[in-house]
């Protein structure tokens, strides 16, 4: 493949050290960042200053965004606007999600 990016779940998971919950896999200098996120025990993330997509790669759990909660599983995609509180809970031990941050960073309202 010439000039593109190819990411696999197995290769991304191999980059997660036992003490890490996420790993940055791609950054293009400002408009997009791709990470793999694998919460351990609980998801203690806060809000973010960019919009983001989650693509559930493995496992099942619940996702709360603002005041909505839904069941999620492999193949599901979630969009979270910047500065909106969100978290995963009741997730399987092997739960993992691709995270794609996109667009400009925005100051908190």
C-alpha positions, 0 to 999 in steps of 0.5 A: 500500500503506497502512502496510506495507513493500515491499522489492525486491531491485533497490532494496536492491542499489542502496543497497549502496555498493562498500565495503559488504557489507550495508545495513539496510532496516527496523527496527521498534524492537527485535523485527525488523531486515531487511538485505540481505547481499552478501559480497564476496570472503569472508564474515567475519561472526561470531556475532550476538546475535539469531536470524536467517533468511537468504533467498537472493535471488540466486546460489549458494554454500555455507553453514556453520552450526556443523558443517554445510555445505550448498549454497544457492541462490535461494529457500532459507531458513536459520535461525541461532540466536543465537551460533552461528558461520556463514558463506557461502563459494564464492559467486557474485559476484552472491550476495545474501541477505535477513537477518531478525534477530528476537526479543530480543538475548541475551547470549553463553552 
